[in-house]
Amino acid sequence: MTFDLTKVTRAISSFDLRTWDPEGVIFYGDTNPKDDWFMLVLRGAGPRLDDGCWHQLIPALDGCLRRDIWLNQPGNTAPFSHPPQGACNPEAQPGTFLPPGAHTVFSLQDLPQPDVDPWAFSLELRLQFFRGSGCLLTLGILANQSLLSLDLQDQYLDSGCGPLEKGSLPLSPGRLLQLELGLTRVTLSQGPQEVALIVPPVLLISLLDLWTQPKGNLILGVAPGEASSVSFCLDGLRVQGKELDVDQALSRSKNIWTHSCPRSLNNSTNTPH
């Protein structure tokens, strides 16, 4: 939005805000980017910034504004070159929504580390809903090697340890999905349903090495550059019992709703913030 400051008679702005995002930039403005700017943010969670290190700007807020008046006058809204995807329909709910082709990449070194004795790694997620076919989650090296993948195929979740073994699990939205890695097998379960895959020694060595190198990643959604028709909404993602915040990922697609979801995929998911 742009404003003619010569016509501003009162420096008053107001709006209604709705968000489940604990932190982010609500409004940023400037008349001279070098030395004349201001920013309004929501700040209540997240990492400390007063450590003397360089930090990227606080992430954009996943929320909605209405009844907005800026500087006591309506603004001239400039068109977006890439319209953002937002959750401004009236039936939005908390969660994380990934539309088709979206991805989020976490560095394994930034996540809670596996148990040591015995070695074990656990991951939990709850799918509110899903549609299409494609990758849900991958452990591996970005754009190089996938060692463990979970793929959505209609109402089934296909899992595999590299090219050596595959398993299939009937999937129900709303129920907790658990992935457990150990020294001898990988277990995937949802309620009473369970699939166990034997991990060959050669593959085990490669899996263990993922946590010792900076390129080991956990990828949520489709890997960058790959095709997928799957879209889904998550009600939480936990690693080693700790909740992960998509805003703290190493990288992610810009069209992800980080803290909100439509009620279902029948609702519009293209409403701009």
Buried (B, 14 or more C-beta within 10 A) or exposed (E): EEBEEEEEEEEEBEEEEEBBBBBBBBBEBEEEEEEEEEEEBBEEEBEEEEEEEEEEEBBBBBBBBEEBEBBBBEBEEEEEEEEBBBBBBEEBBBBBBBBBBBBBBBBBBEBBEBEEEEBEBBBBBBBBBBBBBBBBBBBBBBEEEBBBBBBBBEEEBBBBBBEEBEBBBEBEBEEBBBBBBBEEBBBBBBEEBEBEBEBBEEBBEBBBEBBEEEBBBBBBBBBBEBEBEBBBBBBBBBBBEEEBBBBBBBEBBEBBBBBBBBBEBEBEBEBEB
